[in-house]
Amino acid sequence: MKFSTVVVSSVLFFASAFARPSRLAERIAAREARKSGVASFNVESERNSTHATSTNWSGVVIENPPSGSTFNSVVGTFTVPTPSGTGAASAWVGIDGDTAQNSILQSGVDFTVSGGRVSYDTWYEWYVNFAIDISGFTVSAGNQIRITVTSTSSTRGTVLLENLTTGRSVTQAVSAPSSSAALQGRNAEWIVEDFEENGALVPLTNWGTVTFSSATARTNTGTSVAPSTGTIINMEQNGQVLTSVSTSGSSVTVRHT
């Protein structure tokens, strides 16, 4: 079991809070394609400047920051859904991982339905390391969660998770697993993902609608960029489009169809 220090914000002290390797760590297999130069969202069947399809990503990606700058912070707030049907999905925000394929700093919430029981896990990941679950930070259906990922340099950063419903929050210091995983600050993302487990995509739960509100990406020059300037990505599997994604100002709505 791998432990790492969790730095708890002044809002609340979590006794015995720690991080552990995710039981969903196999999600990393979905990103192995980067090593061969393939886009991180698995099979891209169609793409233009404003829309794309993916087998496992749905949401919005900003592919480039304003000229002369890099992204160093991405934030998004969403209400934890009540999923239905057996399966899982994950809602997250991140820096890089699309056109900047060698690294990604991301954090999110997994929602899983198994045996009629719904469960939630919060996690963070700096590829190529495994995803790490955050223990002691509980979320429930209907909770409003704000996630902020920030890079303080290309190899260091922080992940902040805030449960705006309960008033609890936790901050985790993170670092790149190697110099080759240094962030480039080229991409910003708000995504609902169908991740891989044991070499295959997990059955996709129906999450209804996830809306990232107050969503913004900030640059090292202090500029804020809205997701409405990015590329919409809808999830398509076996010829069927499974999501409907829309943006409006600083919001991204990802609906399971």
ZAMARGU-4260 file (C-alpha; in steps of 0.2 Angstrom, whole numbers, plus 5000, padded with zeros to 4 digits):
<rodrens>
0) 5000/5000/5000 | 5007/5017/4995 | 5004/5031/5006 | 5007/5050/5003 | 5004/5065/5014
5) 4987/5074/5012 | 4988/5092/5017 | 4972/5097/5024 | 4965/5114/5022 | 4960/5125/5037
10) 4942/5122/5034 | 4942/5105/5042 | 4955/5093/5050 | 4953/5075/5044 | 4960/5063/5056
15) 4970/5049/5048 | 4967/5056/5031 | 4978/5047/5018 | 4980/5043/5000 | 4981/5025/4993
20) 4983/5017/4976 | 4967/5017/4967 | 4957/5001/4965 | 4954/5008/4948 | 4972/5010/4944
25) 4970/5001/4928 | 4963/5017/4921 | 4981/5020/4916 | 4980/5007/4902 | 4968/5019/4893
30) 4982/5031/4892 | 4996/5019/4886 | 4992/5025/4868 | 5001/5041/4871 | 5017/5032/4871
35) 5014/5028/4852 | 5009/5045/4848 | 4990/5042/4848 | 4978/5054/4856 | 4974/5051/4874
40) 4956/5049/4872 | 4957/5032/4864 | 4950/5031/4846 | 4946/5048/4838 | 4934/5044/4824
45) 4930/5062/4819 | 4938/5079/4824 | 4937/5097/4818 | 4941/5114/4826 | 4925/5113/4837
50) 4919/5095/4839 | 4926/5078/4841 | 4921/5060/4845 | 4930/5048/4857 | 4927/5031/4863
55) 4930/5036/4881 | 4930/5055/4884 | 4915/5067/4884 | 4916/5085/4888 | 4927/5100/4883
60) 4946/5102/4879 | 4954/5118/4876 | 4969/5113/4865 | 4979/5129/4866 | 4981/5143/4878
65) 4982/5161/4872 | 4998/5165/4863 | 5014/5166/4873 | 5006/5158/4889 | 5003/5141/4897
70) 4989/5134/4907 | 4993/5133/4925 | 4976/5130/4934 | 4959/5122/4929 | 4943/5123/4940
75) 4926/5116/4939 | 4911/5113/4950 | 4898/5100/4948 | 4884/5091/4957 | 4888/5073/4961
80) 4875/5063/4951 | 4865/5047/4956 | 4870/5035/4942 | 4859/5021/4936 | 4862/5004/4928
85) 4878/4993/4932 | 4894/5001/4928 | 4905/5017/4931 | 4911/5033/4925 | 4922/5047/4931
90) 4920/5066/4931 | 4936/5076/4932 | 4946/5092/4927 | 4964/5092/4921 | 4979/5100/4913
95) 4987/5092/4897 | 4984/5075/4891 | 4976/5079/4874 | 4988/5087/4862 | 5001/5087/4876
100) 5002/5068/4877 | 5016/5064/4888 | 5008/5070/4905 | 4992/5075/4913 | 4988/5082/4930
105) 4970/5078/4934 | 4958/5075/4949 | 4940/5069/4949 | 4926/5059/4956 | 4922/5041/4951
110) 4904/5035/4952 | 4900/5016/4952 | 4885/5005/4952 | 4888/4987/4957 | 4875/4975/4964
115) 4862/4989/4965 | 4874/4999/4976 | 4881/5016/4972 | 4898/5021/4978 | 4909/5036/4975
120) 4928/5038/4975 | 4939/5054/4974 | 4956/5053/4967 | 4970/5062/4958 | 4983/5057/4946
125) 4999/5063/4938 | 5002/5052/4923 | 5012/5041/4922 | 5009/5037/4940 | 4994/5027/4945
130) 4978/5036/4951 | 4978/5039/4969 | 4962/5038/4979 | 4959/5051/4993 | 4953/5043/5009
135) 4944/5053/5022 | 4935/5065/5009 | 4917/5058/5007 | 4905/5063/4994 | 4887/5059/4992
140) 4874/5061/4978 | 4868/5079/4977 | 4884/5086/4985 | 4892/5101/4975 | 4910/5097/4972
145) 4923/5110/4967 | 4940/5103/4960 | 4955/5114/4956 | 4971/5107/4949 | 4986/5119/4949
150) 5003/5118/4943 | 5016/5129/4952 | 5029/5123/4940 | 5030/5110/4926 | 5034/5097/4939
155) 5025/5102/4954 | 5007/5107/4959 | 4992/5105/4970 | 4975/5097/4969 | 4961/5105/4979
160) 4944/5096/4982 | 4930/5106/4991 | 4913/5099/4996 | 4903/5115/4995 | 4888/5106/5003
165) 4897/5099/5018 | 4910/5113/5020 | 4925/5100/5019 | 4940/5102/5009 | 4957/5094/5006
170) 4973/5099/4997 | 4986/5087/4990 | 5003/5092/4985 | 5008/5083/4969 | 5024/5081/4959
175) 5028/5074/4942 | 5034/5056/4942 | 5048/5060/4931 | 5055/5074/4920 | 5048/5066/4905
180) 5030/5069/4913 | 5033/5088/4915 | 5017/5098/4911 | 5017/5108/4895 | 5002/5118/4900
185) 4994/5117/4883 | 4978/5109/4887 | 4963/5111/4899 | 4949/5099/4901 | 4932/5096/4909
190) 4928/5078/4906 | 4916/5063/4910 | 4926/5047/4906 | 4923/5029/4903 | 4939/5022/4910
195) 4948/5006/4907 | 4949/4991/4919 | 4959/4975/4915 | 4962/4981/4897 | 4944/4985/4893
200) 4932/4999/4895 | 4921/4997/4910 | 4902/4996/4907 | 4896/5014/4907 | 4884/5019/4920
205) 4870/5032/4916 | 4875/5047/4926 | 4861/5058/4919 | 4868/5075/4917 | 4884/5082/4924
210) 4887/5101/4923 | 4903/5109/4926 | 4899/5126/4932 | 4911/5141/4936 | 4923/5132/4925
215) 4938/5141/4919 | 4956/5139/4915 | 4969/5151/4920 | 4986/5155/4912 | 5003/5160/4919
220) 5000/5177/4913 | 4984/5179/4923 | 4971/5177/4909 | 4955/5167/4912 | 4949/5156/4897
225) 4931/5149/4897 | 4927/5132/4891 | 4916/5138/4878 | 4931/5142/4868 | 4936/5124/4867
230) 4932/5108/4857 | 4917/5098/4862 | 4920/5080/4863 | 4906/5067/4863 | 4908/5049/4867
235) 4904/5036/4853 | 4906/5017/4855 | 4901/5004/4842 | 4894/5018/4831 | 4882/5025/4844
240) 4884/5042/4851 | 4882/5040/4870 | 4883/5059/4876 | 4877/5076/4872 | 4889/5090/4877
245) 4885/5108/4876 | 4894/5124/4883 | 4888/5141/4888 | 4900/5154/4894 | 4909/5146/4909
250) 4899/5130/4910 | 4900/5112/4902 | 4885/5101/4902 | 4888/5082/4898 | 4872/5073/4896
255) 4871/5054/4895 | 4859/5050/4881
</rodrens>
